[in-house]
Amino acid sequence: MSEQTFVTVGRRKTASARVRLTRGTGKILVNGQAPAAYFKTEDFTSSALSPLKTVEMADQVDITVKAQGGGLNGQAGAVRLGIARALEKMNGDLRVPLKQEGHMKRDPRSRERKKAGQPGARKRFQFSKR
């Protein structure tokens, strides 16, 4: 087995992305589509692929991603973390620049649950004194 594959998982909100990274020519697929076609907006695409720009390896690795759950924003964040983890697994020296740019941190923010007796997580029904 000459071709080494690095498999990692990235998560954000309720989305998760399984990332498979191999050395190659820069071919990237997200759920069988090009990243620009899948994420639809330039913001999500650039966010998802930002770890590759940070370490300047966009044309040296092939990436296949299976993203599921959540929306496009959460999936883009999950892909970003998954790619950063895979790059670090491939070459440990990349950890410092990836960490400095904030790619190695799992974003803990997620939706707060709705509470009983309320219309939402924090919103209350109107108070009536009488």
C-alpha positions in Angstrom: 0.0 0.0 0.0 2.0 3.0 -1.3 -0.8 5.5 -1.1 -1.4 6.6 2.5 -4.9 7.8 3.4 -5.6 10.0 6.4 -9.2 9.8 7.7 -10.6 12.3 10.2 -13.9 13.7 11.5 -14.9 17.3 11.9 -18.0 18.5 13.7 -19.8 21.8 14.1 -23.3 22.5 15.5 -25.2 19.3 14.4 -23.2 18.7 11.3 -20.3 16.2 10.9 -17.9 15.7 8.1 -15.8 12.6 7.4 -12.6 13.6 5.5 -10.3 11.3 3.5 -7.0 13.0 2.5 -4.4 11.5 0.2 -1.4 13.0 -1.5 -2.4 14.0 -5.0 -3.1 16.8 -7.4 -5.7 19.0 -5.6 -8.9 17.2 -6.5 -11.6 18.0 -3.9 -15.1 16.5 -3.7 -17.8 17.2 -1.1 -20.6 14.6 -1.2 -19.6 13.8 -4.8 -19.6 17.5 -6.0 -17.1 20.3 -6.3 -17.0 22.4 -3.2 -18.2 25.5 -5.0 -21.2 23.6 -6.4 -22.1 22.0 -3.0 -21.7 25.0 -0.7 -23.3 27.4 -3.2 -21.8 30.6 -1.6 -18.2 31.7 -1.8 -18.1 32.4 1.9 -18.9 28.8 2.9 -16.5 27.4 0.2 -13.6 29.6 1.3 -14.3 28.9 5.0 -14.3 25.1 4.4 -11.0 25.1 2.4 -9.2 27.7 4.5 -6.8 25.2 6.1 -5.4 24.4 2.7 -4.8 28.0 2.0 -3.1 28.5 5.4 -0.5 25.7 4.7 -0.4 26.3 0.9 -1.1 22.7 0.1 -4.2 23.1 -2.1 -2.6 21.5 -5.2 -0.7 18.7 -3.3 -3.6 16.7 -1.7 -6.8 15.0 -2.9 -9.7 15.3 -0.5 -13.0 13.4 -0.4 -15.6 14.6 2.1 -18.9 13.1 3.3 -20.8 15.8 5.1 -24.2 15.2 6.8 -26.5 16.9 9.3 -27.1 20.5 10.0 -27.0 23.2 7.3 -24.4 24.4 4.9 -22.8 26.7 7.5 -22.4 23.9 10.0 -21.1 21.5 7.3 -18.6 24.1 6.1 -17.3 24.4 9.7 -17.2 20.7 10.1 -15.3 20.3 6.8 -12.8 22.9 7.9 -12.0 21.1 11.1 -11.8 17.7 9.4 -9.4 19.0 6.8 -7.2 20.7 9.4 -7.1 17.5 11.5 -6.2 15.4 8.4 -3.4 17.8 7.4 -2.0 17.6 10.9 -2.2 13.8 10.8 -0.3 13.8 7.5 2.4 16.2 8.7 2.8 17.1 12.4 4.8 20.2 11.6 1.6 21.8 10.2 0.0 21.9 13.6 1.5 25.2 14.6 0.4 27.3 11.6 -3.1 25.6 11.6 -3.5 26.3 15.3 -2.4 29.9 15.0 -5.1 30.5 12.4 -7.7 28.9 14.6 -8.4 25.8 12.4 -7.7 23.2 15.1 -10.4 24.4 17.5 -13.8 22.7 17.6 -16.4 25.5 17.7 -18.5 24.6 20.7 -21.5 26.9 19.9 -24.7 25.0 19.1 -28.4 25.6 19.4 -29.8 25.9 22.9 -32.7 23.6 23.7 -36.3 24.8 24.0 -37.5 24.9 27.6 -40.9 23.6 28.8 -43.6 26.3 29.3 -41.9 28.7 26.9 -42.1 29.4 23.2 -38.4 29.1 22.7 -35.1 28.6 24.5 -35.1 32.0 26.2 -38.2 33.8 25.0 -41.1 33.9 27.5 -44.8 34.2 27.0 -46.1 37.8 27.8 -46.5 38.4 31.6 -49.9 39.6 32.8 -50.2 40.9 36.3 -54.0 40.7 36.3 
